[in-house]
Amino acid sequence: MAYAPFFPLGGFSPLQSSRLSEVATELGASPKQVALAWLLQRSPNILVIAGTSSPAHLRENFAAADLVLSPAQVTTLDGVRGQVDLL
Ligand SMILES: NC(=O)c1ccc[n+]([C@@H]2O[C@H](COP(=O)([O-])OP(=O)(O)OC[C@H]3O[C@@H](n4cnc5c(N)ncnc54)[C@H](OP(=O)(O)O)[C@@H]3O)[C@@H](O)[C@H]2O)c1
């Protein structure tokens, strides 16, 4: 069964997290690309439909499918929820 996460980039509240930025710097990618890669790598039945009005962002978002997150980076990102809960 396919799962399409609603607002994969945060929709009206764009995703922001120091952990996303940290992993993005390590990979030479953007935080939004890391957010998409994190979802895609979570499970093969996750499909993302990121909305954009920008051709440059569209290219970035497609390229996110090629990013490979290490287990350590996934662990770092999995801590984002706890980080948000503290805000
Ligand atoms: N069924 C419903 O009623 C309903 C309602 C809302 C949404 N949805 C679904 O939710 C999904 C996404 O909705 P959404 O587009 O509102 O939210 P989203 O994909 O989470 O976020 C879109 C926002 O992210 C920005 N963005 C996209 N790529 C980016 C990048 N590479 N770097 C920086 N910013 C980037 C876009 O700005 P730019 O335009 O500047 O790139 C836009 O502001 C879609 O699958 C949509 O069909 C369904």
The ligand as a MOL file (V3000), in Angstrom:
LIG
                    3D

  0  0  0     0  0            999 V3000
M  V30 BEGIN CTAB
M  V30 COUNTS 48 52 0 0 0
M  V30 BEGIN ATOM
M  V30 1 N -6.0340 16.9780 -0.7260 0
M  V30 2 C -5.8480 18.2220 -0.2990 0
M  V30 3 O -6.7790 18.9180 0.0490 0
M  V30 4 C -4.4650 18.7540 -0.2470 0
M  V30 5 C -4.2620 20.0260 0.2500 0
M  V30 6 C -2.9540 20.5100 0.3300 0
M  V30 7 C -1.9150 19.7110 -0.0850 0
M  V30 8 N -2.1360 18.4830 -0.5720 0 CHG=1
M  V30 9 C -1.0180 17.6490 -1.0110 0
M  V30 10 O 0.1050 17.8750 -0.2050 0
M  V30 11 C 1.2950 17.7640 -1.0190 0
M  V30 12 C 2.1830 18.9830 -0.9730 0
M  V30 13 O 1.4470 20.1610 -0.7610 0
M  V30 14 P 2.1400 21.5740 -0.7130 0
M  V30 15 O 2.7740 21.8760 -2.0170 0
M  V30 16 O 1.1160 22.5250 -0.2190 0 CHG=-1
M  V30 17 O 3.2360 21.4240 0.4550 0
M  V30 18 P 4.7730 20.9990 0.4710 0
M  V30 19 O 5.1430 20.1970 -0.7310 0
M  V30 20 O 5.0360 20.4300 1.8260 0
M  V30 21 O 5.5160 22.4070 0.4490 0
M  V30 22 C 5.5140 23.2310 -0.6520 0
M  V30 23 C 6.3380 24.4450 -0.2610 0
M  V30 24 O 7.7220 24.0780 -0.2300 0
M  V30 25 C 8.4640 24.9630 -1.0660 0
M  V30 26 N 9.5040 24.1890 -1.7280 0
M  V30 27 C 9.3450 23.1550 -2.6020 0
M  V30 28 N 10.5340 22.6650 -2.9780 0
M  V30 29 C 11.4760 23.4050 -2.3290 0
M  V30 30 C 12.8930 23.3940 -2.3080 0
M  V30 31 N 13.5990 22.4940 -3.0200 0
M  V30 32 N 13.5410 24.3010 -1.5430 0
M  V30 33 C 12.8480 25.1930 -0.8070 0
M  V30 34 N 11.5060 25.2610 -0.7750 0
M  V30 35 C 10.8180 24.3630 -1.5340 0
M  V30 36 C 7.4650 25.5520 -2.0500 0
M  V30 37 O 7.8730 26.8500 -2.4060 0
M  V30 38 P 8.2700 27.1820 -3.9420 0
M  V30 39 O 6.9920 27.2290 -4.7130 0
M  V30 40 O 8.9510 28.5040 -3.8250 0
M  V30 41 O 9.1800 26.0810 -4.4040 0
M  V30 42 C 6.1650 25.5840 -1.2130 0
M  V30 43 O 6.1250 26.7830 -0.4320 0
M  V30 44 C 0.8350 17.5170 -2.3860 0
M  V30 45 O 0.8970 16.1420 -2.5820 0
M  V30 46 C -0.5990 18.0110 -2.3780 0
M  V30 47 O -1.3450 17.3610 -3.3510 0
M  V30 48 C -3.4080 17.9800 -0.6610 0
M  V30 END ATOM
M  V30 BEGIN BOND
M  V30 1 1 1 2
M  V30 2 2 2 3
M  V30 3 1 2 4
M  V30 4 1 4 5
M  V30 5 2 4 48
M  V30 6 2 5 6
M  V30 7 1 6 7
M  V30 8 2 7 8
M  V30 9 1 8 9
M  V30 10 1 8 48
M  V30 11 1 9 10
M  V30 12 1 9 46
M  V30 13 1 10 11
M  V30 14 1 11 12
M  V30 15 1 11 44
M  V30 16 1 12 13
M  V30 17 1 13 14
M  V30 18 2 14 15
M  V30 19 1 14 16
M  V30 20 1 14 17
M  V30 21 1 17 18
M  V30 22 2 18 19
M  V30 23 1 18 20
M  V30 24 1 18 21
M  V30 25 1 21 22
M  V30 26 1 22 23
M  V30 27 1 23 24
M  V30 28 1 23 42
M  V30 29 1 24 25
M  V30 30 1 25 26
M  V30 31 1 25 36
M  V30 32 1 26 27
M  V30 33 1 26 35
M  V30 34 2 27 28
M  V30 35 1 28 29
M  V30 36 1 29 30
M  V30 37 2 29 35
M  V30 38 1 30 31
M  V30 39 2 30 32
M  V30 40 1 32 33
M  V30 41 2 33 34
M  V30 42 1 34 35
M  V30 43 1 36 37
M  V30 44 1 36 42
M  V30 45 1 37 38
M  V30 46 2 38 39
M  V30 47 1 38 40
M  V30 48 1 38 41
M  V30 49 1 42 43
M  V30 50 1 44 45
M  V30 51 1 44 46
M  V30 52 1 46 47
M  V30 END BOND
M  V30 END CTAB
M  END
